[in-house]
Amino acid sequence: MAPNMEPGIYTLTVEVPGFRKIVRENVELLVNSTVRVDMELQPGAVSETINVVAELPALQTDHADTGRD
């Protein structure tokens, strides 16, 4: 609810993290009136970055033995 708003033409914007931004233009508010504007939130693009850094243990490639006695 937004009481005591001046009559006029409004643009409504809804932004919620994780959802797409919604914009409704040309919403007309008249004197002594109630305006209902339904806005359905749609999941937005979720991006996640995972960086994996690994180093291989040094292999001894000059001998064929397995290290067992």
mmJSON file of the N, C-alpha and C atoms, coordinates in Angstrom:
{"data_MODEL":{"atom_site":{
"group_PDB":["ATOM","ATOM","ATOM","ATOM","ATOM","ATOM","ATOM","ATOM","ATOM","ATOM","ATOM","ATOM","ATOM","ATOM","ATOM","ATOM","ATOM","ATOM","ATOM","ATOM","ATOM","ATOM","ATOM","ATOM","ATOM","ATOM","ATOM","ATOM","ATOM","ATOM","ATOM","ATOM","ATOM","ATOM","ATOM","ATOM","ATOM","ATOM","ATOM","ATOM","ATOM","ATOM","ATOM","ATOM","ATOM","ATOM","ATOM","ATOM","ATOM","ATOM","ATOM","ATOM","ATOM","ATOM","ATOM","ATOM","ATOM","ATOM","ATOM","ATOM","ATOM","ATOM","ATOM","ATOM","ATOM","ATOM","ATOM","ATOM","ATOM","ATOM","ATOM","ATOM","ATOM","ATOM","ATOM","ATOM","ATOM","ATOM","ATOM","ATOM","ATOM","ATOM","ATOM","ATOM","ATOM","ATOM","ATOM","ATOM","ATOM","ATOM","ATOM","ATOM","ATOM","ATOM","ATOM","ATOM","ATOM","ATOM","ATOM","ATOM","ATOM","ATOM","ATOM","ATOM","ATOM","ATOM","ATOM","ATOM","ATOM","ATOM","ATOM","ATOM","ATOM","ATOM","ATOM","ATOM","ATOM","ATOM","ATOM","ATOM","ATOM","ATOM","ATOM","ATOM","ATOM","ATOM","ATOM","ATOM","ATOM","ATOM","ATOM","ATOM","ATOM","ATOM","ATOM","ATOM","ATOM","ATOM","ATOM","ATOM","ATOM","ATOM","ATOM","ATOM","ATOM","ATOM","ATOM","ATOM","ATOM","ATOM","ATOM","ATOM","ATOM","ATOM","ATOM","ATOM","ATOM","ATOM","ATOM","ATOM","ATOM","ATOM","ATOM","ATOM","ATOM","ATOM","ATOM","ATOM","ATOM","ATOM","ATOM","ATOM","ATOM","ATOM","ATOM","ATOM","ATOM","ATOM","ATOM","ATOM","ATOM","ATOM","ATOM","ATOM","ATOM","ATOM","ATOM","ATOM","ATOM","ATOM","ATOM","ATOM","ATOM","ATOM","ATOM","ATOM","ATOM","ATOM","ATOM","ATOM","ATOM","ATOM","ATOM","ATOM","ATOM","ATOM","ATOM"],
"id":[1,2,3,4,5,6,7,8,9,10,11,12,13,14,15,16,17,18,19,20,21,22,23,24,25,26,27,28,29,30,31,32,33,34,35,36,37,38,39,40,41,42,43,44,45,46,47,48,49,50,51,52,53,54,55,56,57,58,59,60,61,62,63,64,65,66,67,68,69,70,71,72,73,74,75,76,77,78,79,80,81,82,83,84,85,86,87,88,89,90,91,92,93,94,95,96,97,98,99,100,101,102,103,104,105,106,107,108,109,110,111,112,113,114,115,116,117,118,119,120,121,122,123,124,125,126,127,128,129,130,131,132,133,134,135,136,137,138,139,140,141,142,143,144,145,146,147,148,149,150,151,152,153,154,155,156,157,158,159,160,161,162,163,164,165,166,167,168,169,170,171,172,173,174,175,176,177,178,179,180,181,182,183,184,185,186,187,188,189,190,191,192,193,194,195,196,197,198,199,200,201,202,203,204,205,206,207],
"type_symbol":["N","C","C","N","C","C","N","C","C","N","C","C","N","C","C","N","C","C","N","C","C","N","C","C","N","C","C","N","C","C","N","C","C","N","C","C","N","C","C","N","C","C","N","C","C","N","C","C","N","C","C","N","C","C","N","C","C","N","C","C","N","C","C","N","C","C","N","C","C","N","C","C","N","C","C","N","C","C","N","C","C","N","C","C","N","C","C","N","C","C","N","C","C","N","C","C","N","C","C","N","C","C","N","C","C","N","C","C","N","C","C","N","C","C","N","C","C","N","C","C","N","C","C","N","C","C","N","C","C","N","C","C","N","C","C","N","C","C","N","C","C","N","C","C","N","C","C","N","C","C","N","C","C","N","C","C","N","C","C","N","C","C","N","C","C","N","C","C","N","C","C","N","C","C","N","C","C","N","C","C","N","C","C","N","C","C","N","C","C","N","C","C","N","C","C","N","C","C","N","C","C","N","C","C","N","C","C"],
"label_atom_id":["N","CA","C","N","CA","C","N","CA","C","N","CA","C","N","CA","C","N","CA","C","N","CA","C","N","CA","C","N","CA","C","N","CA","C","N","CA","C","N","CA","C","N","CA","C","N","CA","C","N","CA","C","N","CA","C","N","CA","C","N","CA","C","N","CA","C","N","CA","C","N","CA","C","N","CA","C","N","CA","C","N","CA","C","N","CA","C","N","CA","C","N","CA","C","N","CA","C","N","CA","C","N","CA","C","N","CA","C","N","CA","C","N","CA","C","N","CA","C","N","CA","C","N","CA","C","N","CA","C","N","CA","C","N","CA","C","N","CA","C","N","CA","C","N","CA","C","N","CA","C","N","CA","C","N","CA","C","N","CA","C","N","CA","C","N","CA","C","N","CA","C","N","CA","C","N","CA","C","N","CA","C","N","CA","C","N","CA","C","N","CA","C","N","CA","C","N","CA","C","N","CA","C","N","CA","C","N","CA","C","N","CA","C","N","CA","C","N","CA","C","N","CA","C","N","CA","C","N","CA","C","N","CA","C","N","CA","C","N","CA","C"],
"label_alt_id":[null,null,null,null,null,null,null,null,null,null,null,null,null,null,null,null,null,null,null,null,null,null,null,null,null,null,null,null,null,null,null,null,null,null,null,null,null,null,null,null,null,null,null,null,null,null,null,null,null,null,null,null,null,null,null,null,null,null,null,null,null,null,null,null,null,null,null,null,null,null,null,null,null,null,null,null,null,null,null,null,null,null,null,null,null,null,null,null,null,null,null,null,null,null,null,null,null,null,null,null,null,null,null,null,null,null,null,null,null,null,null,null,null,null,null,null,null,null,null,null,null,null,null,null,null,null,null,null,null,null,null,null,null,null,null,null,null,null,null,null,null,null,null,null,null,null,null,null,null,null,null,null,null,null,null,null,null,null,null,null,null,null,null,null,null,null,null,null,null,null,null,null,null,null,null,null,null,null,null,null,null,null,null,null,null,null,null,null,null,null,null,null,null,null,null,null,null,null,null,null,null,null,null,null,null,null,null],
"label_comp_id":["MET","MET","MET","ALA","ALA","ALA","PRO","PRO","PRO","ASN","ASN","ASN","MET","MET","MET","GLU","GLU","GLU","PRO","PRO","PRO","GLY","GLY","GLY","ILE","ILE","ILE","TYR","TYR","TYR","THR","THR","THR","LEU","LEU","LEU","THR","THR","THR","VAL","VAL","VAL","GLU","GLU","GLU","VAL","VAL","VAL","PRO","PRO","PRO","GLY","GLY","GLY","PHE","PHE","PHE","ARG","ARG","ARG","LYS","LYS","LYS","ILE","ILE","ILE","VAL","VAL","VAL","ARG","ARG","ARG","GLU","GLU","GLU","ASN","ASN","ASN","VAL","VAL","VAL","GLU","GLU","GLU","LEU","LEU","LEU","LEU","LEU","LEU","VAL","VAL","VAL","ASN","ASN","ASN","SER","SER","SER","THR","THR","THR","VAL","VAL","VAL","ARG","ARG","ARG","VAL","VAL","VAL","ASP","ASP","ASP","MET","MET","MET","GLU","GLU","GLU","LEU","LEU","LEU","GLN","GLN","GLN","PRO","PRO","PRO","GLY","GLY","GLY","ALA","ALA","ALA","VAL","VAL","VAL","SER","SER","SER","GLU","GLU","GLU","THR","THR","THR","ILE","ILE","ILE","ASN","ASN","ASN","VAL","VAL","VAL","VAL","VAL","VAL","ALA","ALA","ALA","GLU","GLU","GLU","LEU","LEU","LEU","PRO","PRO","PRO","ALA","ALA","ALA","LEU","LEU","LEU","GLN","GLN","GLN","THR","THR","THR","ASP","ASP","ASP","HIS","HIS","HIS","ALA","ALA","ALA","ASP","ASP","ASP","THR","THR","THR","GLY","GLY","GLY","ARG","ARG","ARG","ASP","ASP","ASP"],
"label_asym_id":["A","A","A","A","A","A","A","A","A","A","A","A","A","A","A","A","A","A","A","A","A","A","A","A","A","A","A","A","A","A","A","A","A","A","A","A","A","A","A","A","A","A","A","A","A","A","A","A","A","A","A","A","A","A","A","A","A","A","A","A","A","A","A","A","A","A","A","A","A","A","A","A","A","A","A","A","A","A","A","A","A","A","A","A","A","A","A","A","A","A","A","A","A","A","A","A","A","A","A","A","A","A","A","A","A","A","A","A","A","A","A","A","A","A","A","A","A","A","A","A","A","A","A","A","A","A","A","A","A","A","A","A","A","A","A","A","A","A","A","A","A","A","A","A","A","A","A","A","A","A","A","A","A","A","A","A","A","A","A","A","A","A","A","A","A","A","A","A","A","A","A","A","A","A","A","A","A","A","A","A","A","A","A","A","A","A","A","A","A","A","A","A","A","A","A","A","A","A","A","A","A","A","A","A","A","A","A"],
"label_entity_id":["1","1","1","1","1","1","1","1","1","1","1","1","1","1","1","1","1","1","1","1","1","1","1","1","1","1","1","1","1","1","1","1","1","1","1","1","1","1","1","1","1","1","1","1","1","1","1","1","1","1","1","1","1","1","1","1","1","1","1","1","1","1","1","1","1","1","1","1","1","1","1","1","1","1","1","1","1","1","1","1","1","1","1","1","1","1","1","1","1","1","1","1","1","1","1","1","1","1","1","1","1","1","1","1","1","1","1","1","1","1","1","1","1","1","1","1","1","1","1","1","1","1","1","1","1","1","1","1","1","1","1","1","1","1","1","1","1","1","1","1","1","1","1","1","1","1","1","1","1","1","1","1","1","1","1","1","1","1","1","1","1","1","1","1","1","1","1","1","1","1","1","1","1","1","1","1","1","1","1","1","1","1","1","1","1","1","1","1","1","1","1","1","1","1","1","1","1","1","1","1","1","1","1","1","1","1","1"],
"label_seq_id":[1,1,1,2,2,2,3,3,3,4,4,4,5,5,5,6,6,6,7,7,7,8,8,8,9,9,9,10,10,10,11,11,11,12,12,12,13,13,13,14,14,14,15,15,15,16,16,16,17,17,17,18,18,18,19,19,19,20,20,20,21,21,21,22,22,22,23,23,23,24,24,24,25,25,25,26,26,26,27,27,27,28,28,28,29,29,29,30,30,30,31,31,31,32,32,32,33,33,33,34,34,34,35,35,35,36,36,36,37,37,37,38,38,38,39,39,39,40,40,40,41,41,41,42,42,42,43,43,43,44,44,44,45,45,45,46,46,46,47,47,47,48,48,48,49,49,49,50,50,50,51,51,51,52,52,52,53,53,53,54,54,54,55,55,55,56,56,56,57,57,57,58,58,58,59,59,59,60,60,60,61,61,61,62,62,62,63,63,63,64,64,64,65,65,65,66,66,66,67,67,67,68,68,68,69,69,69],
"pdbx_PDB_ins_code":[null,null,null,null,null,null,null,null,null,null,null,null,null,null,null,null,null,null,null,null,null,null,null,null,null,null,null,null,null,null,null,null,null,null,null,null,null,null,null,null,null,null,null,null,null,null,null,null,null,null,null,null,null,null,null,null,null,null,null,null,null,null,null,null,null,null,null,null,null,null,null,null,null,null,null,null,null,null,null,null,null,null,null,null,null,null,null,null,null,null,null,null,null,null,null,null,null,null,null,null,null,null,null,null,null,null,null,null,null,null,null,null,null,null,null,null,null,null,null,null,null,null,null,null,null,null,null,null,null,null,null,null,null,null,null,null,null,null,null,null,null,null,null,null,null,null,null,null,null,null,null,null,null,null,null,null,null,null,null,null,null,null,null,null,null,null,null,null,null,null,null,null,null,null,null,null,null,null,null,null,null,null,null,null,null,null,null,null,null,null,null,null,null,null,null,null,null,null,null,null,null,null,null,null,null,null,null],
"Cartn_x":[0.841,0.0,0.879,0.385,1.086,0.044,-0.427,-1.456,-0.89,-1.795,-1.46,-0.576,-0.709,0.027,-0.774,-0.086,-0.725,-1.272,-2.4,-2.907,-1.879,-1.798,-0.862,-0.558,0.387,0.841,2.173,2.257,3.436,4.069,5.346,6.068,6.463,6.057,6.376,7.508,8.488,9.629,9.809,9.982,10.241,11.565,12.489,13.779,14.039,14.223,14.482,15.657,16.666,17.805,17.349,17.88,17.536,16.353,15.715,14.565,14.775,14.05,14.128,13.475,13.992,13.426,12.107,11.091,9.781,9.495,9.051,8.692,7.289,6.416,5.069,4.965,4.766,4.677,3.224,2.996,1.679,0.599,0.942,-0.048,-0.707,-1.991,-2.688,-3.38,-3.096,-3.716,-4.627,-5.928,-6.915,-7.256,-7.918,-8.331,-9.315,-9.147,-10.029,-10.21,-9.137,-9.232,-8.185,-8.421,-7.468,-7.04,-5.739,-5.215,-4.499,-4.81,-4.126,-3.262,-1.994,-1.065,-0.425,-0.78,-0.2,1.114,2.121,3.431,3.905,4.186,4.634,6.147,6.796,8.247,8.678,9.618,10.189,11.636,12.053,13.458,14.38,15.405,16.357,17.551,18.455,19.681,20.542,20.824,21.69,23.041,24.039,25.361,26.249,27.016,27.917,29.212,30.301,31.603,32.371,32.882,33.703,35.063,36.097,37.454,38.124,38.64,39.335,40.794,41.653,43.078,43.691,44.373,44.99,46.339,47.224,48.525,48.72,49.174,49.43,50.722,50.756,52.017,53.068,54.268,55.348,55.493,55.476,55.637,57.088,57.578,58.922,58.794,59.121,58.893,60.142,61.283,62.497,62.713,61.854,61.945,60.586,60.595,59.364,58.906,59.717,59.328,58.175,57.482,56.322,56.672,57.892,58.302,58.11,57.65,57.45,58.734,59.006,60.192,59.928],
"Cartn_y":[-1.181,0.0,1.234,2.235,3.513,4.626,4.91,5.949,7.338,8.256,9.671,9.942,9.125,9.398,10.366,11.198,12.17,11.448,11.885,11.307,11.526,10.568,10.703,9.367,9.394,8.198,7.779,6.511,6.007,4.843,4.646,3.46,2.71,1.433,0.607,-0.347,-0.452,-1.338,-2.206,-3.519,-4.454,-5.15,-5.077,-5.755,-6.536,-7.843,-8.728,-9.622,-9.742,-10.612,-12.031,-12.563,-13.913,-13.98,-12.819,-12.778,-11.727,-11.876,-10.892,-9.579,-8.507,-7.182,-7.055,-6.491,-6.289,-4.797,-4.315,-2.902,-2.829,-2.073,-1.81,-0.304,0.082,1.502,1.912,3.214,3.805,3.3,3.19,2.831,4.14,4.266,5.522,5.477,6.467,6.604,7.828,7.595,8.669,9.074,10.203,10.695,9.714,9.442,8.547,7.176,6.617,5.302,4.361,3.099,2.068,1.334,1.161,0.474,-0.778,-1.885,-3.14,-3.502,-3.768,-4.177,-5.485,-6.575,-7.88,-8.03,-8.485,-8.705,-10.087,-10.919,-12.28,-12.342,-12.744,-12.843,-14.099,-13.935,-15.047,-15.234,-16.475,-16.686,-16.054,-15.419,-14.774,-15.654,-15.118,-15.849,-15.925,-17.137,-17.343,-17.764,-17.039,-17.406,-17.748,-18.765,-19.214,-19.607,-19.174,-19.498,-20.332,-21.441,-22.296,-22.428,-22.056,-22.203,-23.336,-24.289,-25.424,-25.336,-25.314,-25.276,-26.49,-27.294,-28.493,-28.708,-29.273,-29.615,-31.113,-31.723,-33.154,-33.412,-34.489,-34.81,-35.168,-34.827,-35.117,-36.62,-37.071,-38.492,-38.758,-39.857,-40.255,-41.181,-40.693,-41.453,-42.142,-41.983,-42.603,-44.022,-44.512,-45.884,-46.56,-47.857,-48.614,-49.284,-49.223,-49.915,-49.198,-49.929,-49.369,-48.865,-49.021,-48.562,-49.591,-50.783,-51.864,-52.687,-53.174,-54.018,-55.445],
"Cartn_z":[0.0,0.0,0.0,-0.668,-0.729,-0.64,0.575,0.72,0.446,0.161,-0.032,-1.239,-2.267,-3.499,-4.351,-5.08,-5.972,-7.203,-7.728,-8.974,-10.084,-10.993,-12.104,-12.742,-13.647,-14.353,-13.722,-13.332,-12.626,-13.372,-13.102,-13.543,-12.284,-12.215,-11.058,-11.42,-10.538,-10.751,-9.518,-9.752,-8.661,-8.964,-7.999,-8.128,-6.853,-7.009,-5.886,-6.277,-5.415,-5.76,-6.1,-7.187,-7.611,-8.558,-8.83,-9.715,-10.792,-11.895,-12.971,-12.53,-13.048,-12.778,-13.543,-12.892,-13.514,-13.555,-14.706,-14.858,-15.451,-14.81,-15.326,-15.544,-16.801,-17.134,-17.315,-17.264,-17.506,-16.561,-15.294,-14.278,-13.839,-14.132,-13.857,-12.492,-11.692,-10.382,-10.409,-10.163,-10.169,-8.74,-8.588,-7.275,-6.652,-5.354,-4.6,-5.264,-5.753,-6.39,-5.805,-6.031,-5.634,-6.895,-7.066,-8.241,-7.768,-8.415,-8.106,-9.305,-9.04,-10.097,-9.648,-10.296,-9.977,-10.732,-10.022,-10.634,-10.225,-11.215,-10.949,-11.079,-9.995,-10.015,-10.752,-11.664,-12.42,-11.967,-11.764,-11.378,-12.404,-11.898,-12.787,-13.046,-13.805,-14.108,-12.851,-12.47,-11.319,-11.869,-11.484,-11.975,-10.79,-10.993,-9.946,-10.625,-10.056,-10.617,-9.612,-10.095,-9.248,-9.925,-9.209,-9.71,-8.963,-9.715,-9.121,-9.54,-8.548,-8.821,-8.154,-8.941,-8.393,-9.054,-8.305,-8.85,-8.713,-9.775,-9.74,-8.986,-8.222,-7.558,-8.605,-8.299,-9.242,-9.423,-10.65,-10.951,-11.343,-10.86,-11.23,-12.433,-13.583,-14.825,-15.351,-14.663,-15.184,-14.654,-13.758,-13.238,-13.402,-13.665,-13.827,-12.553,-11.47,-10.242,-9.552,-8.67,-7.968,-6.584,-6.17,-4.851,-3.767,-4.13,-3.152,-3.064,-1.885,-1.689,-1.993],
"occupancy":[1.0,1.0,1.0,1.0,1.0,1.0,1.0,1.0,1.0,1.0,1.0,1.0,1.0,1.0,1.0,1.0,1.0,1.0,1.0,1.0,1.0,1.0,1.0,1.0,1.0,1.0,1.0,1.0,1.0,1.0,1.0,1.0,1.0,1.0,1.0,1.0,1.0,1.0,1.0,1.0,1.0,1.0,1.0,1.0,1.0,1.0,1.0,1.0,1.0,1.0,1.0,1.0,1.0,1.0,1.0,1.0,1.0,1.0,1.0,1.0,1.0,1.0,1.0,1.0,1.0,1.0,1.0,1.0,1.0,1.0,1.0,1.0,1.0,1.0,1.0,1.0,1.0,1.0,1.0,1.0,1.0,1.0,1.0,1.0,1.0,1.0,1.0,1.0,1.0,1.0,1.0,1.0,1.0,1.0,1.0,1.0,1.0,1.0,1.0,1.0,1.0,1.0,1.0,1.0,1.0,1.0,1.0,1.0,1.0,1.0,1.0,1.0,1.0,1.0,1.0,1.0,1.0,1.0,1.0,1.0,1.0,1.0,1.0,1.0,1.0,1.0,1.0,1.0,1.0,1.0,1.0,1.0,1.0,1.0,1.0,1.0,1.0,1.0,1.0,1.0,1.0,1.0,1.0,1.0,1.0,1.0,1.0,1.0,1.0,1.0,1.0,1.0,1.0,1.0,1.0,1.0,1.0,1.0,1.0,1.0,1.0,1.0,1.0,1.0,1.0,1.0,1.0,1.0,1.0,1.0,1.0,1.0,1.0,1.0,1.0,1.0,1.0,1.0,1.0,1.0,1.0,1.0,1.0,1.0,1.0,1.0,1.0,1.0,1.0,1.0,1.0,1.0,1.0,1.0,1.0,1.0,1.0,1.0,1.0,1.0,1.0,1.0,1.0,1.0,1.0,1.0,1.0],
"B_iso_or_equiv":[0.0,0.0,0.0,0.0,0.0,0.0,0.0,0.0,0.0,0.0,0.0,0.0,0.0,0.0,0.0,0.0,0.0,0.0,0.0,0.0,0.0,0.0,0.0,0.0,0.0,0.0,0.0,0.0,0.0,0.0,0.0,0.0,0.0,0.0,0.0,0.0,0.0,0.0,0.0,0.0,0.0,0.0,0.0,0.0,0.0,0.0,0.0,0.0,0.0,0.0,0.0,0.0,0.0,0.0,0.0,0.0,0.0,0.0,0.0,0.0,0.0,0.0,0.0,0.0,0.0,0.0,0.0,0.0,0.0,0.0,0.0,0.0,0.0,0.0,0.0,0.0,0.0,0.0,0.0,0.0,0.0,0.0,0.0,0.0,0.0,0.0,0.0,0.0,0.0,0.0,0.0,0.0,0.0,0.0,0.0,0.0,0.0,0.0,0.0,0.0,0.0,0.0,0.0,0.0,0.0,0.0,0.0,0.0,0.0,0.0,0.0,0.0,0.0,0.0,0.0,0.0,0.0,0.0,0.0,0.0,0.0,0.0,0.0,0.0,0.0,0.0,0.0,0.0,0.0,0.0,0.0,0.0,0.0,0.0,0.0,0.0,0.0,0.0,0.0,0.0,0.0,0.0,0.0,0.0,0.0,0.0,0.0,0.0,0.0,0.0,0.0,0.0,0.0,0.0,0.0,0.0,0.0,0.0,0.0,0.0,0.0,0.0,0.0,0.0,0.0,0.0,0.0,0.0,0.0,0.0,0.0,0.0,0.0,0.0,0.0,0.0,0.0,0.0,0.0,0.0,0.0,0.0,0.0,0.0,0.0,0.0,0.0,0.0,0.0,0.0,0.0,0.0,0.0,0.0,0.0,0.0,0.0,0.0,0.0,0.0,0.0,0.0,0.0,0.0,0.0,0.0,0.0],
"pdbx_formal_charge":[null,null,null,null,null,null,null,null,null,null,null,null,null,null,null,null,null,null,null,null,null,null,null,null,null,null,null,null,null,null,null,null,null,null,null,null,null,null,null,null,null,null,null,null,null,null,null,null,null,null,null,null,null,null,null,null,null,null,null,null,null,null,null,null,null,null,null,null,null,null,null,null,null,null,null,null,null,null,null,null,null,null,null,null,null,null,null,null,null,null,null,null,null,null,null,null,null,null,null,null,null,null,null,null,null,null,null,null,null,null,null,null,null,null,null,null,null,null,null,null,null,null,null,null,null,null,null,null,null,null,null,null,null,null,null,null,null,null,null,null,null,null,null,null,null,null,null,null,null,null,null,null,null,null,null,null,null,null,null,null,null,null,null,null,null,null,null,null,null,null,null,null,null,null,null,null,null,null,null,null,null,null,null,null,null,null,null,null,null,null,null,null,null,null,null,null,null,null,null,null,null,null,null,null,null,null,null],
"auth_seq_id":[1,1,1,2,2,2,3,3,3,4,4,4,5,5,5,6,6,6,7,7,7,8,8,8,9,9,9,10,10,10,11,11,11,12,12,12,13,13,13,14,14,14,15,15,15,16,16,16,17,17,17,18,18,18,19,19,19,20,20,20,21,21,21,22,22,22,23,23,23,24,24,24,25,25,25,26,26,26,27,27,27,28,28,28,29,29,29,30,30,30,31,31,31,32,32,32,33,33,33,34,34,34,35,35,35,36,36,36,37,37,37,38,38,38,39,39,39,40,40,40,41,41,41,42,42,42,43,43,43,44,44,44,45,45,45,46,46,46,47,47,47,48,48,48,49,49,49,50,50,50,51,51,51,52,52,52,53,53,53,54,54,54,55,55,55,56,56,56,57,57,57,58,58,58,59,59,59,60,60,60,61,61,61,62,62,62,63,63,63,64,64,64,65,65,65,66,66,66,67,67,67,68,68,68,69,69,69],
"auth_comp_id":["MET","MET","MET","ALA","ALA","ALA","PRO","PRO","PRO","ASN","ASN","ASN","MET","MET","MET","GLU","GLU","GLU","PRO","PRO","PRO","GLY","GLY","GLY","ILE","ILE","ILE","TYR","TYR","TYR","THR","THR","THR","LEU","LEU","LEU","THR","THR","THR","VAL","VAL","VAL","GLU","GLU","GLU","VAL","VAL","VAL","PRO","PRO","PRO","GLY","GLY","GLY","PHE","PHE","PHE","ARG","ARG","ARG","LYS","LYS","LYS","ILE","ILE","ILE","VAL","VAL","VAL","ARG","ARG","ARG","GLU","GLU","GLU","ASN","ASN","ASN","VAL","VAL","VAL","GLU","GLU","GLU","LEU","LEU","LEU","LEU","LEU","LEU","VAL","VAL","VAL","ASN","ASN","ASN","SER","SER","SER","THR","THR","THR","VAL","VAL","VAL","ARG","ARG","ARG","VAL","VAL","VAL","ASP","ASP","ASP","MET","MET","MET","GLU","GLU","GLU","LEU","LEU","LEU","GLN","GLN","GLN","PRO","PRO","PRO","GLY","GLY","GLY","ALA","ALA","ALA","VAL","VAL","VAL","SER","SER","SER","GLU","GLU","GLU","THR","THR","THR","ILE","ILE","ILE","ASN","ASN","ASN","VAL","VAL","VAL","VAL","VAL","VAL","ALA","ALA","ALA","GLU","GLU","GLU","LEU","LEU","LEU","PRO","PRO","PRO","ALA","ALA","ALA","LEU","LEU","LEU","GLN","GLN","GLN","THR","THR","THR","ASP","ASP","ASP","HIS","HIS","HIS","ALA","ALA","ALA","ASP","ASP","ASP","THR","THR","THR","GLY","GLY","GLY","ARG","ARG","ARG","ASP","ASP","ASP"],
"auth_asym_id":["A","A","A","A","A","A","A","A","A","A","A","A","A","A","A","A","A","A","A","A","A","A","A","A","A","A","A","A","A","A","A","A","A","A","A","A","A","A","A","A","A","A","A","A","A","A","A","A","A","A","A","A","A","A","A","A","A","A","A","A","A","A","A","A","A","A","A","A","A","A","A","A","A","A","A","A","A","A","A","A","A","A","A","A","A","A","A","A","A","A","A","A","A","A","A","A","A","A","A","A","A","A","A","A","A","A","A","A","A","A","A","A","A","A","A","A","A","A","A","A","A","A","A","A","A","A","A","A","A","A","A","A","A","A","A","A","A","A","A","A","A","A","A","A","A","A","A","A","A","A","A","A","A","A","A","A","A","A","A","A","A","A","A","A","A","A","A","A","A","A","A","A","A","A","A","A","A","A","A","A","A","A","A","A","A","A","A","A","A","A","A","A","A","A","A","A","A","A","A","A","A","A","A","A","A","A","A"],
"auth_atom_id":["N","CA","C","N","CA","C","N","CA","C","N","CA","C","N","CA","C","N","CA","C","N","CA","C","N","CA","C","N","CA","C","N","CA","C","N","CA","C","N","CA","C","N","CA","C","N","CA","C","N","CA","C","N","CA","C","N","CA","C","N","CA","C","N","CA","C","N","CA","C","N","CA","C","N","CA","C","N","CA","C","N","CA","C","N","CA","C","N","CA","C","N","CA","C","N","CA","C","N","CA","C","N","CA","C","N","CA","C","N","CA","C","N","CA","C","N","CA","C","N","CA","C","N","CA","C","N","CA","C","N","CA","C","N","CA","C","N","CA","C","N","CA","C","N","CA","C","N","CA","C","N","CA","C","N","CA","C","N","CA","C","N","CA","C","N","CA","C","N","CA","C","N","CA","C","N","CA","C","N","CA","C","N","CA","C","N","CA","C","N","CA","C","N","CA","C","N","CA","C","N","CA","C","N","CA","C","N","CA","C","N","CA","C","N","CA","C","N","CA","C","N","CA","C","N","CA","C","N","CA","C","N","CA","C","N","CA","C","N","CA","C"],
"pdbx_PDB_model_num":[1,1,1,1,1,1,1,1,1,1,1,1,1,1,1,1,1,1,1,1,1,1,1,1,1,1,1,1,1,1,1,1,1,1,1,1,1,1,1,1,1,1,1,1,1,1,1,1,1,1,1,1,1,1,1,1,1,1,1,1,1,1,1,1,1,1,1,1,1,1,1,1,1,1,1,1,1,1,1,1,1,1,1,1,1,1,1,1,1,1,1,1,1,1,1,1,1,1,1,1,1,1,1,1,1,1,1,1,1,1,1,1,1,1,1,1,1,1,1,1,1,1,1,1,1,1,1,1,1,1,1,1,1,1,1,1,1,1,1,1,1,1,1,1,1,1,1,1,1,1,1,1,1,1,1,1,1,1,1,1,1,1,1,1,1,1,1,1,1,1,1,1,1,1,1,1,1,1,1,1,1,1,1,1,1,1,1,1,1,1,1,1,1,1,1,1,1,1,1,1,1,1,1,1,1,1,1]
}}}
